[in-house]
Amino acid sequence: MEGLRLFRFLPKGAAGLIGLAAFLCGAPALAGTWVHDQAQVGDFALAANGQAARIVIDPADHEVVRIAAADLRSDIEAVTGAREGGAAELWIGTLGRNAAIDRLAAARRIDVSRLKGAWESFLIVPVERPAPGVARALLIIGSDRRGTAYGAYELSRGIGVSPWHWWADVAPLHRDALYVARGTRRFGPPSVRYRGIFLNDEDWGLVPWAAGTHAPGEKPLGPKTYQKVFELLLRLKANLLWPAMHKVTTPFNADPANAALAERYAIVMGSSHAEPMLRNNVGEWTAPAADFDYLKNPDGVRRYWAERVGTNAAYESIWTLGMRGIHDSGMVGPTTVEERRATLERIFTDQRAMLGKAGIGASPQIFTPYKEVLDVYRAGLRVPDDVTLMWPDDNFGYIRHFPDAAERARKGGSGVYYHLSYLGAPLSYLWLSTTPPALIREEMGRAWDKGARRMWVANVGDLKPAELATDYFLSLAWDVDKVRGQAVDKFVEKWAAETIDAAQAGPIAAVLRDYHRLNFERRPEHLQYYLPGQKARPSPLTVPQADERLAAFGAMAAEAARIEKLMPEARRDAWFELVGYPVQASAAANRRFFAADAHDRLRDTDLAEAMRRGAIAHAADETLTALNRRYNREVAGGKWRGMMAMEPADGQWRSYRLTPPILPPVDAVAPMVAPRPGARETARETVVAPRDFVAGAGWRLVDGLGRQGSLLATTGKDGSATTSVSLPVGRWRMVVDLLPTYADRDGDPLRLTLHVDGREQMLEAARETGSRDWAMGVLDNRLSLPLPDELPGGQHRVAVDAQDSGVRVEAIRFLPVDADPALH
């Protein structure tokens, strides 16, 4: 905090009302949109002629304000090289905790009426002659401590310092001067009250990196690492963290410095669905696992919970209620759904009594009906009305339950626990972040519309390389309407301009669009078409079909390689971490898998070609090794050593993870050359894509999602989507491809009505989480529903109706009657 000035008190009677300009509420602005390099009439000179405005705070303000002010001062110097000096001042303060700002408000020199009592909101406003000897000041005023901090970091983002400046090495680009455009800017309150992330499955990246590279002197994860996480959260306008909790990780509260640091940074601490009462069970429950049983050992369990209430009652926390097993497993003790229901209701009562006794009974509390607990909830579990219900997705980005009318009326409201990374059945995805932002928008937007608005938490795994998905999720939580209202490509383009290179933002967004589209069909971690424990089988793609997929990956990778050559030197590390590595690694993973697959298929019929394919697989494997070496040992001078590992990274949790690919012996493959062009397959299907439909009032087109790059989504209104298709001579079967979403009403199937040449046909898709159909659906990101009737060749008219807002049509396919839809 060295160098920050503290406020002088203002004299009474200061006069002159500052007029307010247009109020702006929304996501962070890009550098240059409201902070200029060249002075314009009325601008505030933040940094000019080698001098920066003096930053002034009040000693009575919150600690997080001092932290944010110090970071802003460093950011201004990093961008311009200027240090504090001159007459201009930058005041940063919280209403009620900053005497000088409060005096200006009392004298009606600034209008803070929309800040008073608001949640996490702030103003950025210039004021003339705010105090004797001060000609002009720029004020950042927060409604509360986080609002003030967000305001300081908003200005940092405006001058060109990305929230990812540290976590993705987004070096600030130099600017000679900084001028803040005239007028008042208002931000907040956020759409979602509590917004945050869950660090999870940290075994393969975050912990090895922290223990061996970033903070080798402390037990991972400790304050040195969490400080960087907390700063990132504030820069992204988030306020909540569920800390890492695997056995390899030291429990967050085992080091009291962690909780104290969270309080300094004004970060609200919570815990996952498996960690009631802020207890990390895998690291803190020292008795046998069988004793974590509320029927046999209620006193021991209560003492365990009460200890944490005692140590953390003074901090801002969100308390997870309920009980599961030690590590993401079912509750020990009760054996029937009814016994579990009764036990959980007893636990709710006892846990809330502990909070009340500690004087924090009004603290926010949540209950997450995750996995088998959702069945208990459906059986009539009574959750206290002021407890927030956190609805989970199915671990693959599809939300399982949306609030009904009764749940929307509850005082505690609803929230969402959403996965961007996952360890578990049917196959994990822990390596590359491939969840399309468009899927996040669709599912979280739908949850918002259904009333899940109190708290959103994303499981981000090791955090890297999920930077874009994390940023998009939290931006959506901050301002749902603004972010939903713009095309995903436009958001990504702005993000690329801010974090990588404005000159190449459009091409970068196009590459990332292809990256998400191609990997949505099959994630790199899911490049095997059988589940662990099952008999191995080849992919359903023929060799020519796989070659088409690889050609698309090749074109994407080639475009990325072209763009990389144009990157400014200062942003080359950021480029590699945010775009270059995931794009090139996913392309190489597909080359390795499908080339090895082709080798095995061709070995008996075309040995020479099989050997060439084997060489391609080996070369792709070498490319992956080189990419990982560059990430871990070369980028940012070796800063991320230990962070990145390909899936499967080790032999743990094998029942949930990809089997390492088997490559042919290196001495049994030919030198790598381009594969010979094979015989082209006769077209075996006709596809009607979403853009081929004329959408009525009941439908809308969703960009950025699905194999065709767009989807048809229902709006809940009446109206059909219609199209015509001309089929060659023959007999055809019709298959409707849907996203594996869930129906509006819990437990219902997805329902769709088709009108084919005027004949109505009803389709249903049951959504039973954990079933084989569900597993295949989430691995393919597709449900294929065949119609029983055959169609002759010729012209046909198709109309689609659906009232359930969960229906997302990816395509309608027409296959020859002898074709297997599962093989396409």
CORHUSUL-V275793 format. One record per backbone hydrogen bond with DSSP energy under -0.5 kcal/mol. NH is the residue of the N-H (numbers start at 0). CO is the residue of the C=O. Records with the same first field share a line. If there is no record, write none. Layout:
NH: CO, CO
//
This chain:
3: 0
4: 54
6: 56
13: 10
17: 108
18: 16
31: 157
32: 29
33: 29
35: 178
42: 39
43: 179
44: 42
45: 43, 177
46: 177
47: 50
50: 47
51: 82
52: 45
53: 87
55: 53, 89
56: 4
60: 57
64: 61
65: 61
66: 62
67: 63
68: 64
69: 65
70: 66
71: 67
72: 68
73: 69
74: 70
75: 71
76: 72
77: 73
78: 74
79: 75
80: 76
82: 49
84: 51
88: 135
89: 53
90: 88, 137
91: 55
92: 139
94: 141
96: 93
97: 93
101: 97
102: 98
103: 99
104: 100
105: 101
106: 102
107: 104
108: 103
109: 103
111: 109
114: 111
115: 111
117: 114
119: 117
121: 186
122: 140
123: 184
124: 138
126: 136
128: 134
130: 133
133: 130
134: 132
136: 126
137: 88
138: 124, 136
139: 90
140: 122, 138
141: 92
142: 120
147: 143
148: 144
149: 145
150: 146
151: 147
152: 148
153: 149
154: 150
155: 151
156: 152
157: 153
158: 154
159: 156
160: 155
161: 159
164: 161
167: 163
169: 163
170: 168, 569
174: 78
177: 46
178: 35
179: 43
180: 33, 178
184: 123
185: 23
186: 121
188: 118
189: 118
190: 477
191: 476
192: 452
193: 453
194: 192
195: 455
196: 239
197: 457
198: 241
199: 197, 460
203: 200
204: 201
206: 201
208: 204
209: 205
210: 206
211: 207
212: 208
213: 208
214: 209
217: 214
224: 221
225: 221
226: 222
227: 223, 224
228: 224
229: 225
230: 226
231: 227
232: 228
233: 229
234: 230
235: 231
236: 233
237: 232
238: 194
239: 194
240: 267
241: 196
242: 240, 269
248: 245
249: 219
253: 250
254: 250, 251
255: 253
257: 254
258: 254
259: 255
260: 256
261: 257
262: 258
263: 259
264: 260
265: 262
266: 261
267: 238
268: 315
269: 240
274: 271
276: 319
277: 274
278: 275
280: 278
282: 279
283: 279
284: 280
285: 283
290: 287
291: 288
292: 290
293: 331
296: 292
300: 296
301: 297
302: 298
303: 299
304: 300
305: 301
306: 302
307: 303, 304
308: 304
309: 305
310: 306
311: 307
312: 308
314: 311
316: 314
317: 268
318: 363
319: 317
320: 365
324: 328
331: 291
333: 331
339: 335
340: 336
341: 337
342: 338
343: 339
344: 340
345: 341
346: 342
347: 343
348: 344
349: 345
350: 346
351: 347
352: 348
353: 349
354: 350
355: 351
356: 352
357: 353
358: 355
359: 354
362: 359
365: 318
366: 387
368: 366, 389
369: 367
372: 369
373: 370
374: 370, 371
375: 371
376: 372
377: 373
378: 374
379: 376
380: 375, 376
382: 380
386: 383
387: 364
388: 412
389: 366, 387
390: 388, 414
392: 416
393: 397
398: 396
399: 391
400: 391
407: 403
408: 404
409: 406
411: 384
412: 409
413: 450
414: 388
415: 454
416: 390
417: 415, 456
419: 458
420: 458
421: 428
423: 421
427: 655
428: 421
433: 431
438: 435
439: 435
440: 436
441: 437
442: 438
443: 439
444: 440
445: 441
446: 442
447: 443
448: 444
449: 445
450: 447
451: 446
452: 450
453: 413
454: 413
455: 193
456: 415
457: 195
458: 417
459: 197, 457
460: 197
462: 459
463: 461
465: 462
469: 465
470: 466
471: 467
472: 468
473: 469
474: 470
475: 471
476: 472
477: 473
478: 474
482: 478
483: 479
484: 480
485: 482
490: 486
491: 487
492: 488
493: 489
494: 490
495: 491
496: 492
497: 493
498: 494
499: 495
500: 495
503: 500
504: 501
507: 503
508: 504
509: 505
510: 506
511: 507
512: 508
513: 509
514: 510
515: 511
516: 512
517: 513
518: 514
519: 515
520: 516
521: 517
525: 522
526: 523
527: 525
528: 536
533: 530
545: 541
546: 542
547: 543
548: 544
549: 545
550: 546
551: 547
552: 548
553: 549
554: 550
555: 551
556: 552
557: 553
558: 554
559: 555
560: 556
561: 557
562: 558
563: 559
564: 560
565: 562
566: 563
570: 567
571: 568
573: 168
574: 570
575: 571
576: 572
577: 573
578: 574
579: 574
580: 575
582: 578
583: 579
584: 580
585: 581
586: 582
587: 583
588: 584
589: 585
590: 586
591: 587
592: 588
593: 589
594: 590
595: 591
596: 592
597: 593
598: 594
599: 595
600: 596
601: 597
602: 598
604: 601
605: 601
609: 605
610: 606
611: 607
612: 608
613: 609
614: 610
615: 611
616: 612
617: 613
618: 614
619: 615
620: 616
621: 617
622: 618
623: 619
624: 620
625: 621
626: 622
627: 623
628: 624
629: 625
630: 626
631: 627
632: 628
633: 628, 629
634: 629
636: 633
637: 634
638: 634, 635
639: 634
640: 637
642: 639
643: 639
653: 650
655: 652
656: 653
662: 660
667: 664
668: 665
685: 813
687: 811
688: 686
689: 809
691: 688
692: 689
693: 721
694: 692
695: 719
698: 695
699: 712
701: 710
702: 700
703: 708
708: 705
710: 701
711: 808
712: 699, 710
713: 806
714: 697
715: 697
720: 799
721: 693, 719
722: 797
724: 795
726: 724, 793
731: 790
732: 814
733: 788
734: 812
735: 784
736: 734, 810
737: 735, 782
738: 807
740: 738
742: 747
747: 744
749: 764
751: 762
752: 800
753: 760
754: 798
755: 753, 758
756: 754, 796
758: 755
759: 757
760: 753
762: 751
764: 749
767: 765
768: 766
770: 767
774: 770
775: 771
776: 772
777: 773
778: 774
779: 775
780: 776
781: 776
782: 737
784: 735, 782
785: 783
786: 733
790: 731
792: 729
793: 726
795: 724
797: 722
798: 754
799: 720
800: 752
806: 803
808: 711
809: 736, 807
810: 736
811: 687
812: 734
813: 685
814: 732, 812
815: 683
816: 730
818: 815
820: 818
822: 819
823: 820
//
